[in-house]
Amino acid sequence: MRKIEAVIFDWAGTTVDYGCFAPVQAFVEVFKHFGVEPTMEEVRAPMGMLKKDHIRTMLGMERIAECWRGSMGREPGEEDVERLYGLFEGKLMGILDRHSEVKPRVLETVEACAGGG
């Protein structure tokens, strides 16, 4: 009998169902950190893009760019995309438990794998 040496769990869909609201809320919180409050429509419009492209697209929206200028005193740039992106994963992980549901049998499978070394 062969021993399983590794198991890969894809948290973004296979093992945890967090729907689409967790990343939306994470984008909202990242922008709020810099004094910009995007609307749900603004956050949801670029959904499906890579996270950096999503942030870049949002910063290019006229109302958000105007809010950015008001809050930061300058035009948004690529360094701001990097700063926002740098905060995104932490914000997402910080709110994920409020928007997630572990799929059936995942916890038992993890426990069995851990117990088997």
C-alpha positions as CSV (number, residue, x, y, z in Angstrom):
1,M,0.0,0.0,0.0
2,R,1.3,3.5,-0.9
3,K,1.6,6.2,1.7
4,I,0.2,9.6,0.9
5,E,3.1,12.0,1.1
6,A,1.3,15.3,0.5
7,V,-2.2,16.7,0.2
8,I,-2.9,20.1,-1.3
9,F,-5.9,21.9,-0.1
10,D,-7.1,24.8,-2.2
11,W,-8.7,27.1,0.4
12,A,-10.2,29.3,-2.3
13,G,-13.0,27.0,-3.2
14,T,-12.3,23.3,-2.6
15,T,-12.1,23.3,1.2
16,V,-13.7,26.6,2.2
17,D,-16.7,28.2,0.7
18,Y,-16.4,31.9,1.4
19,G,-18.5,33.1,-1.5
20,C,-17.5,36.4,-3.0
21,F,-18.1,38.7,-0.1
22,A,-14.9,38.2,1.8
23,P,-12.6,39.6,-0.9
24,V,-15.1,42.4,-1.6
25,Q,-15.0,43.4,2.1
26,A,-11.2,43.1,2.2
27,F,-10.9,45.5,-0.8
28,V,-13.3,47.9,1.1
29,E,-11.1,47.7,4.2
30,V,-7.8,48.2,2.4
31,F,-9.1,51.3,0.7
32,K,-10.6,52.6,3.9
33,H,-7.1,52.3,5.5
34,F,-6.1,55.1,3.2
35,G,-9.2,57.2,3.8
36,V,-11.1,56.1,0.7
37,E,-14.5,54.5,1.0
38,P,-15.4,52.7,-2.2
39,T,-19.0,51.7,-3.0
40,M,-20.0,48.1,-3.4
41,E,-20.5,48.7,-7.1
42,E,-17.0,50.1,-7.5
43,V,-15.5,47.2,-5.7
44,R,-17.5,44.5,-7.5
45,A,-17.0,46.0,-11.0
46,P,-13.5,44.5,-11.6
47,M,-14.2,41.2,-9.9
48,G,-12.4,38.3,-11.6
49,M,-9.2,40.2,-12.2
50,L,-5.9,39.5,-10.5
51,K,-5.9,41.3,-7.2
52,K,-3.2,43.9,-8.2
53,D,-5.2,44.6,-11.5
54,H,-8.4,44.9,-9.5
55,I,-6.7,47.5,-7.2
56,R,-5.2,49.3,-10.2
57,T,-8.6,49.4,-11.9
58,M,-10.3,50.8,-8.8
59,L,-7.6,53.5,-8.4
60,G,-8.3,54.4,-12.0
61,M,-12.0,55.0,-11.4
62,E,-12.7,58.8,-11.4
63,R,-14.5,59.0,-8.0
64,I,-12.0,56.8,-6.2
65,A,-9.1,58.7,-7.7
66,E,-10.7,62.0,-6.6
67,C,-11.1,60.6,-3.1
68,W,-7.5,59.4,-3.1
69,R,-6.3,62.9,-4.1
70,G,-8.4,64.3,-1.3
71,S,-7.1,61.9,1.3
72,M,-3.5,61.5,0.2
73,G,-2.9,64.9,-1.5
74,R,-1.7,63.4,-4.7
75,E,-2.5,61.2,-7.7
76,P,-2.6,57.5,-7.1
77,G,0.4,55.7,-8.6
78,E,1.9,52.2,-9.0
79,E,3.6,52.4,-5.5
80,D,0.0,52.8,-4.1
81,V,-1.1,49.7,-5.9
82,E,1.7,47.9,-4.2
83,R,0.9,49.3,-0.8
84,L,-2.8,48.4,-1.1
85,Y,-2.0,45.0,-2.4
86,G,0.4,44.5,0.5
87,L,-2.5,45.0,2.9
88,F,-5.0,42.9,1.0
89,E,-4.1,39.4,2.1
90,G,-3.9,40.3,5.8
91,K,-7.3,42.1,5.6
92,L,-8.8,39.0,3.8
93,M,-7.4,36.6,6.4
94,G,-8.6,38.9,9.2
95,I,-12.2,38.7,8.0
96,L,-12.4,35.3,6.4
97,D,-13.9,33.6,9.4
98,R,-16.9,36.0,9.3
99,H,-17.6,35.0,5.7
100,S,-16.6,31.4,5.4
101,E,-17.9,27.9,5.9
102,V,-15.7,24.9,5.8
103,K,-16.9,22.3,3.4
104,P,-18.0,18.9,4.6
105,R,-15.4,16.4,5.7
106,V,-12.4,18.8,5.3
107,L,-11.7,19.0,9.0
108,E,-11.8,15.3,9.4
109,T,-9.6,14.8,6.4
110,V,-7.0,17.2,7.8
111,E,-7.1,15.5,11.2
112,A,-6.6,12.1,9.6
113,C,-3.7,13.3,7.5
114,A,-2.1,14.9,10.6
115,G,-2.6,11.8,12.6
116,G,-0.9,9.7,10.0
117,G,2.2,11.9,10.1
